[in-house]
Amino acid sequence: MAATETHWRVKGDYFENCNCDVVCPCLFSAQEPMTSTPTQGACEVPFAFHVDEGHFGDTPLDGLNVVAMLRTPGPMGEGNATVALYLDERADDAQRDALQAIFGGSAGGPMGLLAPLVGEVLGVTTAPISYTRDGNRRSAEIPGVAQLAVRAAPSIVPGEPIWASNAHPFAPGALALAVGEEGSTIAGHGMRWDNSGKNGHFAPIDWSNG
């Protein structure tokens, strides 16, 4: 059965830390979504995902993690993206296939919206991935590859994040604005980024293909 025909759902958490100055203009494009020029010209962004509960057909995905690296040479909406995917080494063969289908976009859902923008897949790698939620902080680590962390951007209410709705396809209901911590870096598949002090987001996710 094709990936797009297999019923799947994942509920969990995600964060990202792009190279734009805070706040990323991609969320607030004056014309069509994702048409603003990134503040550094190109968009260089890692996405980290944790699945609390999930399945792909009969394959359970509870507790697994994924990190995706994406780079576009200009506005995200113009495409020509390069992507690399890191899958949790704890996953068995069926789980790895499911994670790749969901977070690589071939199974539809929010990542499927980005798939047409991808011009080159640099690789799919299995690795140990940790993911941590601690209040308004999110972090993820791939030893030797990624040390990623964001904290909620300061708001006028101490301790409360700034939330945006209808701003991002990963979490249209509510997305927290965040900032990359010092040392938030990633290096793999020829891409090497330091997004310390740059734009971030985090949110709960609830994805499915219907």
NORZIVEN-V296657 format. One record per pair of residues at least 12 apart in sequence whose ideal C-beta (glycine too) atoms are under 7 Angstrom apart, sorted by the first residue. I is the first residue (numbers start at 1). J is the second residue. Records with the same first field share a line. If there is no record, write none. Layout:
# NORZIVEN-V296657
I = J + J
This chain:
# NORZIVEN-V296657
3 = 101 + 106 + 107
4 = 107 + 108 + 209
6 = 56 + 57 + 107
7 = 57 + 209
8 = 55 + 56 + 57 + 98 + 102 + 107 + 208 + 209
9 = 54 + 55 + 207 + 208
10 = 51 + 54 + 61 + 102 + 205 + 207
11 = 52 + 53 + 54 + 205 + 206
12 = 49 + 50 + 51 + 52 + 54 + 205
13 = 50 + 133 + 204 + 205
14 = 47 + 48 + 49 + 170 + 202 + 203 + 205
15 = 48 + 138 + 150 + 178 + 200 + 201 + 202
16 = 45 + 46 + 47 + 200 + 201
17 = 46 + 148 + 150 + 180 + 184 + 195 + 198 + 200
18 = 43 + 44 + 45 + 195 + 198 + 199
19 = 40 + 44 + 193 + 195 + 198
20 = 38 + 39 + 40 + 198 + 199
21 = 39 + 198 + 199
22 = 153 + 179 + 199
23 = 177 + 199
24 = 199
25 = 39
26 = 38 + 76
27 = 164 + 167 + 168
32 = 77
33 = 77
34 = 75 + 76 + 77
35 = 75 + 77
36 = 75
37 = 74 + 75
38 = 75
42 = 71 + 72 + 73 + 74
43 = 71 + 72 + 76
44 = 71 + 193
45 = 70
46 = 67 + 68 + 69 + 146 + 148 + 186
47 = 67 + 68
48 = 67 + 131 + 140 + 148
49 = 65 + 66 + 103
50 = 65 + 131
51 = 63 + 64
56 = 98 + 101 + 102
59 = 94 + 95 + 98
61 = 95 + 98 + 99
64 = 88 + 90 + 91 + 95 + 99
65 = 88 + 129 + 131
66 = 86 + 87 + 88 + 99 + 103
67 = 86 + 129 + 140 + 142 + 146
68 = 83 + 85 + 103
69 = 83 + 84 + 186 + 188 + 189 + 191
70 = 83
71 = 191
76 = 117
79 = 117 + 119
80 = 119
81 = 117 + 118 + 119
82 = 119 + 120 + 122
83 = 118 + 121 + 122
84 = 122 + 123 + 188 + 189 + 191
85 = 100 + 103 + 104 + 124
86 = 125 + 127 + 129 + 142
87 = 99 + 100 + 124 + 126
88 = 129
89 = 126 + 127 + 128
96 = 126
100 = 124
107 = 209
108 = 209
109 = 207 + 208 + 209
110 = 169 + 170 + 207
113 = 169
122 = 189 + 190
123 = 189
127 = 142 + 145
128 = 142 + 143
129 = 142
136 = 151 + 152 + 161
137 = 149 + 151
138 = 150 + 202
145 = 186 + 187 + 188
146 = 186
147 = 183 + 184 + 185
148 = 184 + 186
149 = 181 + 184
150 = 178 + 179 + 180 + 181 + 200 + 202
151 = 178 + 179 + 181
152 = 176 + 178
153 = 177 + 178 + 179
161 = 176 + 177
162 = 176 + 177
163 = 175 + 176
164 = 177
168 = 201
170 = 203 + 205
171 = 203 + 204 + 205
174 = 203
175 = 201 + 203
176 = 201 + 202 + 203
177 = 201
178 = 200 + 201 + 202
179 = 197 + 200
180 = 195 + 196 + 197 + 198 + 200
181 = 196
182 = 196 + 197
183 = 196
184 = 196
